[in-house]
Amino acid sequence: MKIFSITSSSGTKARAPRWWGKFGESLPKLRAPFLKPKQWNKKLAYKWINSIPDKCPFERQLWIGDVLVLYIPPLCPLNPFSKQLYELKLEAKTYIYDMEKEKKA
């Protein structure tokens, strides 16, 4: 039996406090237009897809049995470029999907 685990023994997960989302939204959002490529290609699209995580990787929970000992909320809302990076990943996935769709047609 594990003493420390990421989720509780009953499978429940902790959530960030409500004020955390509002705090992240109140921070200034920056745009970096140089990140968006002018022309997509297959190699570049796969590079973006593989380098940007699907979800915020920084959220951590430490449980002992059913007791939450430590909770670190996701830190992505503090990154001013996170939304733009997720948008770029979505564009790259869309490009790959459209390319595969044209290939089949």
MARSELUM-367234 format. One line per 8 residues: for each residue y, z negated, x negated of N, C-alpha, C. Coordinates in steps of 0.2 Angstrom, whole numbers, plus 5000, padded with zeros to 4 digits. Atoms other than C-alpha are relative to their C-alpha. Layout:
# residues N
Y:Z:X:Y:Z:X:Y:Z:X | ...
***
This chain:
# residues 105
4994:5000:4996:5000:5000:5000:5006:5000:4996 | 4994:4999:5003:5017:5005:4994:5005:4994:5002 | 4995:5005:4998:5030:4991:4993:5007:5003:5001 | 4994:4997:4999:5045:5002:4991:4998:5007:5002 | 5001:4993:4998:5046:5019:5000:5007:5003:5002 | 4994:4996:4998:5059:5032:5006:5001:4999:5007 | 4999:5002:4993:5055:5029:5024:4996:4994:5002 | 5004:5006:4998:5049:5014:5034:4993:5001:5001
5007:4999:4999:5031:5011:5037:4999:5003:5007 | 5001:4997:4993:5034:5016:5056:5003:5007:5000 | 4997:4993:5000:5043:5032:5051:5007:5001:5001 | 4993:4999:4999:5060:5028:5055:5005:5001:4994 | 4995:4998:5005:5075:5034:5045:5007:4997:5002 | 4993:5003:4999:5092:5027:5042:5005:5006:5001 | 4995:4995:4999:5108:5037:5047:5006:4997:4997 | 4993:5002:5003:5125:5037:5039:5004:4997:5006
4996:5003:4995:5138:5026:5048:5004:5006:5003 | 4996:4995:4996:5149:5036:5061:5006:5001:4996 | 4994:4998:5004:5164:5034:5050:5000:5004:4994 | 5001:4996:5007:5156:5043:5035:5002:5007:5002 | 4999:4993:4999:5157:5060:5044:5008:5001:5001 | 4993:4999:4999:5175:5057:5049:5004:5000:4994 | 4997:5000:5006:5180:5052:5032:4999:5006:4996 | 5001:4994:5003:5172:5067:5025:5004:5006:5002
4996:4995:4997:5181:5078:5037:5008:5000:4999 | 4993:5001:5001:5198:5070:5033:5002:5002:4993 | 4998:4998:5006:5197:5075:5015:5002:5008:4999 | 4997:4993:5001:5206:5091:5009:4994:5005:4998 | 5005:4995:5002:5195:5107:5009:5003:5005:4996 | 4997:4995:5004:5197:5119:4995:4996:5006:5001 | 5004:4994:5000:5192:5137:4994:5000:5003:4993 | 5001:4997:5006:5186:5146:4979:4998:5008:5001
5002:4993:4999:5187:5165:4983:4996:5004:4995 | 5003:4996:5006:5181:5170:4966:4992:4999:5001 | 5008:5001:5000:5163:5163:4971:4997:5005:5004 | 5002:4995:4995:5161:5176:4985:4999:5007:4996 | 5000:4994:5003:5154:5192:4977:5003:5006:5004 | 4998:4995:4997:5162:5208:4981:4995:5005:5003 | 5006:4996:4998:5146:5217:4982:4993:4996:4999 | 5006:5004:5001:5129:5209:4985:4995:5005:4997
5006:4997:5002:5113:5214:4976:4994:4995:5001 | 5005:5004:4999:5096:5208:4977:4999:4994:4995 | 5000:5006:5005:5096:5198:4961:5005:4995:5001 | 4995:5005:4998:5112:5190:4965:4999:4996:5006 | 5002:5004:4994:5107:5185:4982:4995:4995:4999 | 5005:5005:5002:5091:5177:4976:5002:4995:4996 | 4997:5005:5004:5101:5168:4963:5004:4995:5004 | 4997:5005:4995:5112:5160:4976:4996:4996:5004
5005:5003:4996:5098:5156:4987:4996:4995:4996 | 5004:5005:5003:5088:5147:4974:5004:4995:4996 | 4996:5005:5003:5103:5138:4966:5003:4995:5005 | 4997:5005:4995:5110:5130:4982:4995:4997:5004 | 5005:5003:4996:5100:5117:4991:5001:5001:5007 | 5000:5000:4993:5096:5118:5009:5004:4995:5004 | 4996:5006:4997:5103:5101:5013:5002:4996:4994 | 4996:5004:5005:5113:5088:5004:4994:4996:4996
5005:5003:5004:5101:5081:4990:5001:4993:4998 | 4998:5006:5003:5110:5065:4987:4998:4994:5005 | 5001:5006:4996:5105:5054:5002:4994:4997:4998 | 5006:5004:5002:5093:5040:4998:5000:4994:5004 | 5001:5006:4997:5085:5026:5007:4994:4997:4997 | 5005:5004:5004:5075:5012:5000:4997:4995:5006 | 5003:5004:4995:5063:5003:5012:4995:4995:4997 | 5006:5004:5002:5052:4988:5010:4997:4998:5007
5003:5001:4993:5040:4988:5025:5004:5004:5005 | 4996:4997:4995:5051:4991:5040:5007:4998:4999 | 4993:5003:5001:5067:4983:5032:5003:5005:4995 | 4996:4995:5004:5080:4995:5025:5004:4995:4995 | 4997:5004:5006:5085:4988:5008:5007:5003:4998 | 4995:4996:5003:5097:5001:5002:5001:5007:5003 | 4999:4994:4997:5105:5016:5010:5006:5003:4996 | 4994:4996:5003:5116:5029:5000:5001:5006:5005
4999:4994:4995:5124:5041:5013:5001:5007:4996 | 4999:4993:5003:5125:5060:5009:5007:5000:4997 | 4994:5000:5004:5138:5063:4996:5004:5007:5001 | 4997:4993:4999:5141:5082:5001:5006:5000:5003 | 4994:5000:4997:5155:5078:5012:5006:4999:4996 | 4995:5002:5005:5165:5072:4997:5001:5006:4996 | 4999:4994:5004:5163:5089:4988:5004:5005:5004 | 4996:4996:4996:5177:5100:4994:4997:5007:5000
5002:4993:5000:5167:5116:4990:4993:5001:5004 | 5007:5000:4997:5150:5111:4999:5000:5005:5006 | 5000:4996:4994:5154:5120:5015:5000:5008:4998 | 4999:4993:5002:5159:5136:5006:4993:5002:4996 | 5006:4999:5004:5143:5135:4995:4994:5001:5006 | 5005:4999:4995:5132:5133:5011:5001:5007:5004 | 4999:4994:4997:5141:5148:5019:4998:5006:4995 | 5003:4995:5005:5137:5158:5003:4993:5001:5000
5007:5000:5000:5119:5154:5004:4998:5004:5006 | 5001:4997:4994:5119:5159:5022:5001:5008:5000 | 4999:4993:5001:5127:5176:5018:4995:5003:4995 | 5005:4997:5004:5114:5179:5004:4994:5001:5004 | 5006:5000:4996:5100:5175:5016:5000:5006:5005 | 4999:4995:4996:5107:5187:5028:5000:5007:4997 | 5000:4993:5004:5109:5201:5015:4993:5001:4999 | 5007:4998:5002:5091:5199:5010:4996:5002:5007
5003:4998:4994:5085:5199:5028:5002:5007:5003 | 4998:4993:4998:5095:5215:5032:4997:5005:4995 | 5003:4995:5005:5089:5223:5016:4992:5001:5002 | 5008:4999:4999:5070:5219:5021:5000:5004:5007 | 5000:4997:4994:5074:5225:5039:5001:5008:4999 | 4999:4993:5002:5081:5242:5032:4994:5003:4997 | 5006:4998:5004:5066:5243:5021:4994:5002:5005 | 5005:4999:4995:5054:5242:5036:5001:5006:5004
4998:4995:4996:5063:5254:5046:4999:5007:4997
***
